[in-house]
Amino acid sequence: MTNIVEINPENFQQVLLQQPEQLILVELYSPRDSASVPMSNQLRQLAFEMSEKIVLARIDCDTQSQIAGQFGVTSVPTLVLIKAGQPIDGLNGVVTMPQVKEMLAKYLPKPEDDLLLQASAMLLNEKIAINDIYAIIEQAYQLDNQRVDIKSCYIEVLIRLGQLPQAQELLNGFALEDKNSSFERLESLLVLANEAGQSPEIKALEQQLVQAPQDDHIKLQLAISYSQNNRSEDALALLFGVLATDLNFEDAKKRFLDIIAALPAGDKLASGYRRKLYSLLH
């Protein structure tokens, strides 16, 4: 069915009442009203451009007065926005397309909604690489980093990536009213991730480093263990400290670049440490 429909008694119910998820822009008009013809033409063009988002349902108030009467229209043109069979907004008189778009924008799904939905679904599929999920949810987070649902999904992805300090920092920023069961789940995931990153080998190397804090070989071995246990940020911090002292120490530079390469494209941690390495090289 085309998304531009002339309403009559035969299709009234199907178009206006039986599409619960569809956003329907109803244009109530009179062919005798020449002043509104340009607006009608612009509405058709807008509907064509937004064919996947709205239906333009046109009602000729002269020939379909009974249907028009159900909207309580007192003048034409009138626009009524309908969802689930109920009017949710509207505009009266000849209006501009920016005004119509502003009204529609309040009810149309936002880009970040689609990105969040996509990332959430991807998280349920263990076969999908976490870097691919990060690329989606990071876009949503950039669009709106205040929404708790987007932030929660972003934190879960960061935990799976091993970026535990960043995940912890974001969790610490939750307002008291947002600390619900979803927040508690993320806290539990973070605790488990931290525990998983504390292998006996790591604990032993950390103890050795306490005893010999200037030993770059121990730092390198500990950084390797960190990276193997999905603690990329800790590994990069240690390796950068080694490289800042000696750019050619053993294979520290290669390990550093390998960790960065394994992080998602556009990842802030990766770009930040890449710039730090560049500053050492130049």
C-alpha positions, 0 to 999 in steps of 0.5 A: 500500500502506498503511503499517500492515501485518500480516505473513504468509508471503505479504507477508513478503518484499515488505514487509520485504526488498524496500524497500531505502530504506524505514524499517520499524518492526516490532512483534512482539506477542501479542494475549494481552498486554493490557498492550501494547495501549495501546502498539500503539494509539499506534504505529498513530497514530504510523505514521499521522502519519509515513505518508511516513517509516515503515512499521509492520509488525506481526507476531502472534507467536502466529499467525506464530511462524515469522516471529517466530522469525527475529527471535530474539524472547524476549519481547513486545512487541518493536520492531525497526527495519529498513532494506534488509532488515537490523535497525538498532535496536530496543526491548524491552518496553512503551515510550513514544512519545517513546522510539520517536521518539528511536530513529526520529530517528537514522535519518530524513532531517533537514530540512537533508538535504532542503534541501541536496538541493534546493539542490544540484539547483537549482544545476545548472539555470541557469534558476533564480534564484540568490536562490531557491537562496539561500533554500533553502540558507540554511535548511539552513545555519541548521539546521546550519552545521557540516556541510561539505557544507551549508557548501560548497553555501552558499559556492558560492551566496555566490560566485554572489551576489557575496558574496565576502568572506563566502565567503572567510571561510567557506572560511578556517574549513575544518578541514585534514581538510575541505580536499579536492577540493570545497574546492579547487573552491570556492577556484578558483571564488572566485579566478575570481569575484575576477578577474572582478570586477577589470575595467579600469574598476574598476582605473582607478577604484580607482587614482583613489580612491587618488589622491583618497580623499575624492572621493565621486563616484569612490566612487559610480562605483566602487560602481556598477562593483562592483555591475555586476560582482557585488560587492555587499558591496564596493559597499554598503560604499563607498556607505554611506561616502558616505551617512554623509557626505552622505545626499543625495549624487547618487543614492547612496541609490537605488543603495544601496537597489537593491543591497539589493533585489536581494539574497535575502530574509532575506540577512544582508548586506542586513539588516545594511546596511538597519539601518545606513542606518536608523541614519543616517536616525534 
